[in-house]
């Protein structure tokens, strides 16, 4: 990373703490993404949800709650947030941006009617994942 880029990210560290204020339910969003992430086009089997994908999704849905509006307008701040919280994630910034955008767009499109669908989708994906893992265990 260049010195200019490092200076930019260092300046971003002074941003205020993220506040969700009821616009996003982090527990619901995390449960949703944990149950569907492996079906996304950017999924890599060597990456794990908790260590790799969860931080990027969190930046996306929390970013929507913090900034609102368009993803493209907040992208610079979201990248700064990603570099701050990514920890040991193996995702490249390009892969993380795909996760962030997906989570942002989902949060932006949420409505009350989505709640039942989410619960059904999460349950069906959890069951599918468990049966898939069971098939691997017996193979």
KEDOFI-9606 format. One record per atom (N, C-alpha, C): residue number from 1; y negated, x negated, z; residue in three letters. Coordinates in steps of 0.1 Angstrom, whole numbers. Layout:
// KEDOFI-9606
+-----+-------+-------+-------+-----+
|   n |    c2 |    c1 |    c3 | res |
+-----+-------+-------+-------+-----+
| NUM |     Y |     X |     Z | ALA |
...
+-----+-------+-------+-------+-----+
END
This chain:
// KEDOFI-9606
+-----+-------+-------+-------+-----+
|   n |    c2 |    c1 |    c3 | res |
+-----+-------+-------+-------+-----+
|   1 |    12 |    -9 |     0 | UNK |
|   1 |     0 |     0 |     0 | UNK |
|   1 |   -12 |    -9 |     0 | UNK |
|   2 |   -22 |    -5 |    -8 | UNK |
|   2 |   -34 |   -14 |    -9 | UNK |
|   2 |   -43 |   -12 |     4 | UNK |
|   3 |   -52 |   -21 |     5 | UNK |
|   3 |   -61 |   -20 |    17 | UNK |
|   3 |   -70 |    -8 |    16 | UNK |
|   4 |   -74 |    -4 |     4 | UNK |
|   4 |   -82 |     8 |     3 | UNK |
|   4 |   -74 |    20 |     7 | UNK |
|   5 |   -61 |    21 |     2 | UNK |
|   5 |   -53 |    33 |     6 | UNK |
|   5 |   -50 |    33 |    21 | UNK |
|   6 |   -48 |    21 |    27 | UNK |
|   6 |   -46 |    21 |    42 | UNK |
|   6 |   -59 |    26 |    49 | UNK |
|   7 |   -70 |    22 |    44 | UNK |
|   7 |   -83 |    26 |    50 | UNK |
|   7 |   -84 |    41 |    49 | UNK |
|   8 |   -80 |    47 |    38 | UNK |
|   8 |   -81 |    61 |    36 | UNK |
|   8 |   -72 |    68 |    46 | UNK |
|   9 |   -60 |    64 |    47 | UNK |
|   9 |   -50 |    71 |    56 | UNK |
|   9 |   -55 |    69 |    71 | UNK |
|  10 |   -60 |    58 |    74 | UNK |
|  10 |   -65 |    55 |    87 | UNK |
|  10 |   -77 |    65 |    91 | UNK |
|  11 |   -86 |    68 |    81 | UNK |
|  11 |   -96 |    77 |    83 | UNK |
|  11 |   -91 |    91 |    86 | UNK |
|  12 |   -80 |    95 |    79 | UNK |
|  12 |   -74 |   108 |    80 | UNK |
|  12 |   -69 |   110 |    94 | UNK |
|  13 |   -66 |   100 |   102 | UNK |
|  13 |   -60 |   101 |   115 | UNK |
|  13 |   -69 |   108 |   125 | UNK |
|  14 |   -82 |   108 |   121 | UNK |
|  14 |   -92 |   115 |   130 | UNK |
|  14 |   -93 |   130 |   128 | UNK |
|  15 |   -84 |   136 |   120 | UNK |
|  15 |   -85 |   150 |   117 | UNK |
|  15 |   -81 |   157 |   130 | UNK |
|  16 |   -86 |   170 |   132 | UNK |
|  16 |   -82 |   178 |   144 | UNK |
|  16 |   -67 |   182 |   143 | UNK |
|  17 |   -62 |   185 |   155 | UNK |
|  17 |   -49 |   190 |   157 | UNK |
|  17 |   -46 |   203 |   149 | UNK |
|  18 |   -34 |   204 |   143 | UNK |
|  18 |   -31 |   216 |   136 | UNK |
|  18 |   -29 |   228 |   145 | UNK |
|  19 |   -36 |   239 |   141 | UNK |
|  19 |   -34 |   252 |   149 | UNK |
|  19 |   -29 |   262 |   140 | UNK |
|  20 |   -18 |   269 |   144 | UNK |
|  20 |   -12 |   279 |   135 | UNK |
|  20 |   -18 |   293 |   136 | UNK |
|  21 |   -23 |   297 |   148 | UNK |
|  21 |   -30 |   309 |   150 | UNK |
|  21 |   -24 |   321 |   144 | UNK |
|  22 |   -10 |   322 |   145 | UNK |
|  22 |    -3 |   334 |   141 | UNK |
|  22 |    -2 |   336 |   126 | UNK |
|  23 |    -7 |   327 |   118 | UNK |
|  23 |    -5 |   329 |   103 | UNK |
|  23 |     9 |   325 |    99 | UNK |
|  24 |    16 |   316 |   106 | UNK |
|  24 |    29 |   312 |   103 | UNK |
|  24 |    37 |   311 |   115 | UNK |
|  25 |    50 |   315 |   114 | UNK |
|  25 |    59 |   314 |   125 | UNK |
|  25 |    68 |   302 |   123 | UNK |
|  26 |    65 |   291 |   130 | UNK |
|  26 |    72 |   278 |   127 | UNK |
|  26 |    87 |   279 |   129 | UNK |
|  27 |    91 |   286 |   139 | UNK |
|  27 |   106 |   287 |   142 | UNK |
|  27 |   113 |   294 |   130 | UNK |
|  28 |   106 |   305 |   125 | UNK |
|  28 |   112 |   313 |   114 | UNK |
|  28 |   112 |   304 |   101 | UNK |
|  29 |   101 |   297 |    99 | UNK |
|  29 |   101 |   289 |    87 | UNK |
|  29 |   111 |   277 |    87 | UNK |
|  30 |   112 |   271 |    99 | UNK |
|  30 |   122 |   260 |   100 | UNK |
|  30 |   136 |   265 |    98 | UNK |
|  31 |   139 |   277 |   104 | UNK |
|  31 |   153 |   283 |   102 | UNK |
|  31 |   155 |   286 |    88 | UNK |
|  32 |   145 |   291 |    81 | UNK |
|  32 |   147 |   295 |    67 | UNK |
|  32 |   149 |   282 |    59 | UNK |
|  33 |   141 |   272 |    60 | UNK |
|  33 |   143 |   260 |    52 | UNK |
|  33 |   156 |   253 |    55 | UNK |
|  34 |   160 |   253 |    68 | UNK |
|  34 |   172 |   246 |    72 | UNK |
|  34 |   184 |   253 |    65 | UNK |
|  35 |   183 |   266 |    63 | UNK |
|  35 |   194 |   273 |    57 | UNK |
|  35 |   194 |   273 |    41 | UNK |
|  36 |   183 |   269 |    35 | UNK |
|  36 |   183 |   269 |    20 | UNK |
|  36 |   179 |   256 |    14 | UNK |
|  37 |   176 |   246 |    21 | UNK |
|  37 |   171 |   233 |    15 | UNK |
|  37 |   181 |   227 |     6 | UNK |
|  38 |   194 |   228 |     9 | UNK |
|  38 |   204 |   221 |     1 | UNK |
|  38 |   206 |   228 |   -13 | UNK |
|  39 |   199 |   239 |   -15 | UNK |
|  39 |   200 |   246 |   -28 | UNK |
|  39 |   188 |   243 |   -37 | UNK |
|  40 |   178 |   236 |   -31 | UNK |
|  40 |   166 |   233 |   -39 | UNK |
|  40 |   168 |   222 |   -49 | UNK |
|  41 |   161 |   222 |   -60 | UNK |
|  41 |   163 |   212 |   -71 | UNK |
|  41 |   160 |   198 |   -67 | UNK |
|  42 |   153 |   196 |   -57 | UNK |
|  42 |   149 |   182 |   -52 | UNK |
|  42 |   159 |   177 |   -41 | UNK |
|  43 |   169 |   185 |   -38 | UNK |
|  43 |   179 |   181 |   -27 | UNK |
|  43 |   186 |   169 |   -31 | UNK |
|  44 |   188 |   160 |   -22 | UNK |
|  44 |   197 |   148 |   -23 | UNK |
|  44 |   207 |   148 |   -12 | UNK |
|  45 |   219 |   147 |   -15 | UNK |
|  45 |   230 |   148 |    -5 | UNK |
|  45 |   229 |   137 |     6 | UNK |
|  46 |   224 |   126 |     3 | UNK |
|  46 |   223 |   115 |    13 | UNK |
|  46 |   212 |   117 |    23 | UNK |
|  47 |   203 |   127 |    21 | UNK |
|  47 |   193 |   130 |    30 | UNK |
|  47 |   197 |   142 |    39 | UNK |
|  48 |   192 |   142 |    51 | UNK |
|  48 |   195 |   152 |    61 | UNK |
|  48 |   183 |   160 |    64 | UNK |
|  49 |   186 |   172 |    68 | UNK |
|  49 |   175 |   182 |    71 | UNK |
|  49 |   165 |   176 |    81 | UNK |
|  50 |   170 |   174 |    93 | UNK |
|  50 |   162 |   171 |   105 | UNK |
|  50 |   154 |   158 |   102 | UNK |
|  51 |   160 |   148 |    97 | UNK |
|  51 |   153 |   135 |    96 | UNK |
|  51 |   145 |   134 |    84 | UNK |
|  52 |   149 |   141 |    73 | UNK |
|  52 |   142 |   138 |    60 | UNK |
|  52 |   134 |   150 |    55 | UNK |
|  53 |   140 |   162 |    55 | UNK |
|  53 |   133 |   173 |    49 | UNK |
|  53 |   124 |   181 |    58 | UNK |
|  54 |   128 |   183 |    71 | UNK |
|  54 |   120 |   191 |    80 | UNK |
|  54 |   106 |   187 |    82 | UNK |
|  55 |   103 |   174 |    83 | UNK |
|  55 |    89 |   170 |    84 | UNK |
|  55 |    80 |   174 |    72 | UNK |
|  56 |    86 |   173 |    60 | UNK |
|  56 |    78 |   177 |    48 | UNK |
|  56 |    76 |   192 |    48 | UNK |
|  57 |    86 |   200 |    51 | UNK |
|  57 |    85 |   214 |    51 | UNK |
|  57 |    74 |   218 |    61 | UNK |
|  58 |    75 |   212 |    73 | UNK |
|  58 |    65 |   215 |    84 | UNK |
|  58 |    51 |   212 |    79 | UNK |
|  59 |    49 |   201 |    73 | UNK |
|  59 |    36 |   198 |    68 | UNK |
|  59 |    31 |   209 |    58 | UNK |
|  60 |    40 |   214 |    50 | UNK |
|  60 |    37 |   225 |    40 | UNK |
|  60 |    33 |   238 |    47 | UNK |
|  61 |    41 |   243 |    56 | UNK |
|  61 |    38 |   256 |    61 | UNK |
|  61 |    27 |   255 |    72 | UNK |
|  62 |    27 |   244 |    80 | UNK |
|  62 |    16 |   243 |    89 | UNK |
|  62 |     3 |   240 |    82 | UNK |
|  63 |     4 |   232 |    71 | UNK |
|  63 |    -8 |   230 |    63 | UNK |
|  63 |   -14 |   242 |    58 | UNK |
|  64 |    -6 |   252 |    53 | UNK |
|  64 |   -11 |   265 |    48 | UNK |
|  64 |   -18 |   272 |    60 | UNK |
|  65 |   -12 |   272 |    72 | UNK |
|  65 |   -19 |   278 |    83 | UNK |
|  65 |   -32 |   272 |    87 | UNK |
|  66 |   -32 |   258 |    85 | UNK |
|  66 |   -45 |   251 |    89 | UNK |
|  66 |   -55 |   252 |    78 | UNK |
|  67 |   -52 |   251 |    66 | UNK |
|  67 |   -62 |   250 |    55 | UNK |
|  67 |   -63 |   262 |    47 | UNK |
|  68 |   -52 |   270 |    45 | UNK |
|  68 |   -52 |   282 |    36 | UNK |
|  68 |   -56 |   278 |    22 | UNK |
|  69 |   -59 |   288 |    14 | UNK |
|  69 |   -64 |   285 |     0 | UNK |
|  69 |   -53 |   280 |    -9 | UNK |
|  70 |   -57 |   271 |   -17 | UNK |
|  70 |   -48 |   265 |   -27 | UNK |
|  70 |   -42 |   252 |   -23 | UNK |
|  71 |   -29 |   250 |   -26 | UNK |
|  71 |   -22 |   237 |   -22 | UNK |
|  71 |   -29 |   225 |   -28 | UNK |
|  72 |   -33 |   226 |   -41 | UNK |
|  72 |   -40 |   215 |   -47 | UNK |
|  72 |   -53 |   210 |   -40 | UNK |
|  73 |   -60 |   220 |   -34 | UNK |
|  73 |   -72 |   216 |   -27 | UNK |
|  73 |   -69 |   209 |   -14 | UNK |
|  74 |   -58 |   211 |    -8 | UNK |
|  74 |   -54 |   205 |     5 | UNK |
|  74 |   -45 |   193 |     3 | UNK |
|  75 |   -41 |   190 |    -9 | UNK |
|  75 |   -30 |   180 |   -11 | UNK |
|  75 |   -33 |   167 |    -5 | UNK |
|  76 |   -46 |   162 |    -5 | UNK |
|  76 |   -49 |   149 |     0 | UNK |
|  76 |   -47 |   149 |    16 | UNK |
|  77 |   -51 |   160 |    22 | UNK |
|  77 |   -49 |   161 |    37 | UNK |
|  77 |   -35 |   162 |    40 | UNK |
|  78 |   -27 |   170 |    32 | UNK |
|  78 |   -13 |   171 |    35 | UNK |
|  78 |    -6 |   158 |    33 | UNK |
|  79 |    -9 |   150 |    24 | UNK |
|  79 |    -3 |   137 |    22 | UNK |
|  79 |    -6 |   128 |    35 | UNK |
|  80 |   -18 |   129 |    40 | UNK |
|  80 |   -22 |   121 |    52 | UNK |
|  80 |   -13 |   126 |    63 | UNK |
|  81 |   -12 |   139 |    65 | UNK |
|  81 |    -3 |   145 |    75 | UNK |
|  81 |    11 |   140 |    74 | UNK |
|  82 |    16 |   140 |    61 | UNK |
|  82 |    30 |   135 |    59 | UNK |
|  82 |    32 |   121 |    63 | UNK |
|  83 |    23 |   112 |    60 | UNK |
|  83 |    24 |    98 |    64 | UNK |
|  83 |    23 |    97 |    79 | UNK |
|  84 |    16 |   106 |    86 | UNK |
|  84 |    15 |   105 |   100 | UNK |
|  84 |    28 |   109 |   107 | UNK |
|  85 |    35 |   119 |   102 | UNK |
|  85 |    47 |   125 |   109 | UNK |
|  85 |    60 |   122 |   103 | UNK |
|  86 |    61 |   115 |    91 | UNK |
|  86 |    73 |   114 |    84 | UNK |
|  86 |    84 |   106 |    91 | UNK |
|  87 |    80 |    98 |   100 | UNK |
|  87 |    90 |    90 |   108 | UNK |
|  87 |    99 |    82 |    99 | UNK |
|  88 |   112 |    84 |   100 | UNK |
|  88 |   122 |    76 |    92 | UNK |
|  88 |   127 |    84 |    80 | UNK |
|  89 |   119 |    94 |    76 | UNK |
|  89 |   123 |   101 |    64 | UNK |
|  89 |   125 |    92 |    52 | UNK |
|  90 |   136 |    95 |    44 | UNK |
|  90 |   139 |    87 |    32 | UNK |
|  90 |   132 |    93 |    20 | UNK |
|  91 |   125 |   104 |    21 | UNK |
|  91 |   119 |   111 |    10 | UNK |
|  91 |   107 |   102 |     5 | UNK |
|  92 |   106 |   101 |    -9 | UNK |
|  92 |    94 |    95 |   -15 | UNK |
|  92 |    83 |   105 |   -13 | UNK |
|  93 |    71 |   101 |   -15 | UNK |
|  93 |    59 |   110 |   -14 | UNK |
|  93 |    61 |   121 |   -25 | UNK |
|  94 |    66 |   118 |   -37 | UNK |
|  94 |    68 |   128 |   -47 | UNK |
|  94 |    78 |   139 |   -42 | UNK |
|  95 |    89 |   135 |   -36 | UNK |
|  95 |    99 |   144 |   -31 | UNK |
|  95 |    93 |   152 |   -20 | UNK |
|  96 |    86 |   146 |   -11 | UNK |
|  96 |    79 |   153 |     0 | UNK |
|  96 |    69 |   163 |    -5 | UNK |
|  97 |    62 |   159 |   -15 | UNK |
|  97 |    52 |   169 |   -21 | UNK |
|  97 |    59 |   181 |   -26 | UNK |
|  98 |    71 |   180 |   -32 | UNK |
|  98 |    78 |   192 |   -37 | UNK |
|  98 |    82 |   201 |   -25 | UNK |
|  99 |    86 |   195 |   -14 | UNK |
|  99 |    90 |   202 |    -2 | UNK |
|  99 |    77 |   209 |     4 | UNK |
| 100 |    66 |   201 |     5 | UNK |
| 100 |    54 |   207 |    10 | UNK |
| 100 |    49 |   219 |     2 | UNK |
| 101 |    49 |   217 |   -11 | UNK |
| 101 |    45 |   228 |   -20 | UNK |
| 101 |    53 |   240 |   -18 | UNK |
| 102 |    66 |   238 |   -18 | UNK |
| 102 |    76 |   250 |   -16 | UNK |
| 102 |    73 |   257 |    -3 | UNK |
| 103 |    71 |   250 |     8 | UNK |
| 103 |    68 |   256 |    21 | UNK |
| 103 |    55 |   263 |    21 | UNK |
| 104 |    45 |   256 |    15 | UNK |
| 104 |    31 |   262 |    14 | UNK |
| 104 |    32 |   275 |     6 | UNK |
| 105 |    38 |   275 |    -6 | UNK |
| 105 |    38 |   287 |   -14 | UNK |
| 105 |    46 |   298 |    -7 | UNK |
| 106 |    57 |   295 |     0 | UNK |
| 106 |    64 |   305 |     7 | UNK |
| 106 |    55 |   311 |    18 | UNK |
| 107 |    48 |   303 |    26 | UNK |
| 107 |    39 |   308 |    36 | UNK |
| 107 |    28 |   316 |    30 | UNK |
| 108 |    23 |   312 |    19 | UNK |
| 108 |    12 |   319 |    12 | UNK |
| 108 |    16 |   333 |     7 | UNK |
| 109 |    29 |   334 |     4 | UNK |
| 109 |    34 |   347 |    -2 | UNK |
| 109 |    40 |   356 |     8 | UNK |
| 110 |    41 |   352 |    20 | UNK |
| 110 |    48 |   360 |    31 | UNK |
| 110 |    41 |   374 |    32 | UNK |
| 111 |    49 |   383 |    34 | UNK |
| 111 |    45 |   397 |    38 | UNK |
| 111 |    55 |   403 |    48 | UNK |
| 112 |    51 |   414 |    54 | UNK |
| 112 |    60 |   420 |    64 | UNK |
| 112 |    73 |   424 |    58 | UNK |
| 113 |    74 |   427 |    45 | UNK |
| 113 |    86 |   431 |    38 | UNK |
| 113 |    96 |   420 |    37 | UNK |
| 114 |    91 |   407 |    38 | UNK |
| 114 |   100 |   396 |    36 | UNK |
| 114 |   109 |   393 |    48 | UNK |
| 115 |   106 |   399 |    60 | UNK |
| 115 |   113 |   395 |    72 | UNK |
| 115 |   128 |   399 |    71 | UNK |
| 116 |   131 |   411 |    67 | UNK |
| 116 |   145 |   415 |    66 | UNK |
| 116 |   153 |   406 |    55 | UNK |
| 117 |   146 |   404 |    44 | UNK |
| 117 |   152 |   396 |    33 | UNK |
| 117 |   155 |   382 |    38 | UNK |
| 118 |   146 |   376 |    46 | UNK |
| 118 |   148 |   363 |    51 | UNK |
| 118 |   160 |   362 |    60 | UNK |
| 119 |   161 |   372 |    69 | UNK |
| 119 |   172 |   371 |    78 | UNK |
| 119 |   185 |   372 |    71 | UNK |
| 120 |   186 |   381 |    61 | UNK |
| 120 |   198 |   382 |    53 | UNK |
| 120 |   201 |   369 |    46 | UNK |
| 121 |   191 |   364 |    39 | UNK |
| 121 |   193 |   351 |    32 | UNK |
| 121 |   197 |   340 |    41 | UNK |
| 122 |   191 |   339 |    52 | UNK |
| 122 |   194 |   328 |    61 | UNK |
| 122 |   209 |   330 |    66 | UNK |
| 123 |   213 |   342 |    69 | UNK |
| 123 |   227 |   344 |    74 | UNK |
| 123 |   237 |   341 |    63 | UNK |
| 124 |   234 |   346 |    51 | UNK |
| 124 |   243 |   343 |    40 | UNK |
| 124 |   244 |   329 |    36 | UNK |
| 125 |   233 |   321 |    37 | UNK |
| 125 |   234 |   307 |    34 | UNK |
| 125 |   240 |   299 |    45 | UNK |
| 126 |   239 |   303 |    58 | UNK |
| 126 |   246 |   297 |    69 | UNK |
| 126 |   261 |   299 |    67 | UNK |
| 127 |   265 |   311 |    64 | UNK |
| 127 |   279 |   313 |    63 | UNK |
| 127 |   285 |   306 |    51 | UNK |
| 128 |   277 |   305 |    40 | UNK |
| 128 |   282 |   297 |    28 | UNK |
| 128 |   283 |   283 |    32 | UNK |
| 129 |   273 |   278 |    39 | UNK |
| 129 |   273 |   263 |    43 | UNK |
| 129 |   285 |   260 |    52 | UNK |
| 130 |   288 |   269 |    61 | UNK |
| 130 |   299 |   267 |    71 | UNK |
| 130 |   312 |   267 |    63 | UNK |
| 131 |   314 |   277 |    54 | UNK |
| 131 |   326 |   277 |    46 | UNK |
| 131 |   328 |   265 |    37 | UNK |
| 132 |   316 |   260 |    32 | UNK |
| 132 |   317 |   248 |    24 | UNK |
| 132 |   321 |   236 |    32 | UNK |
| 133 |   315 |   235 |    44 | UNK |
| 133 |   319 |   224 |    52 | UNK |
| 133 |   333 |   225 |    57 | UNK |
| 134 |   338 |   237 |    59 | UNK |
| 134 |   352 |   238 |    63 | UNK |
| 134 |   361 |   234 |    51 | UNK |
| 135 |   357 |   237 |    39 | UNK |
| 135 |   365 |   233 |    28 | UNK |
| 135 |   366 |   218 |    27 | UNK |
| 136 |   355 |   211 |    30 | UNK |
| 136 |   355 |   197 |    29 | UNK |
| 136 |   364 |   191 |    40 | UNK |
| 137 |   364 |   198 |    52 | UNK |
| 137 |   372 |   193 |    63 | UNK |
| 137 |   387 |   194 |    61 | UNK |
| 138 |   391 |   204 |    53 | UNK |
| 138 |   405 |   205 |    50 | UNK |
| 138 |   410 |   198 |    38 | UNK |
| 139 |   400 |   193 |    30 | UNK |
| 139 |   404 |   186 |    17 | UNK |
| 139 |   409 |   172 |    20 | UNK |
+-----+-------+-------+-------+-----+
END
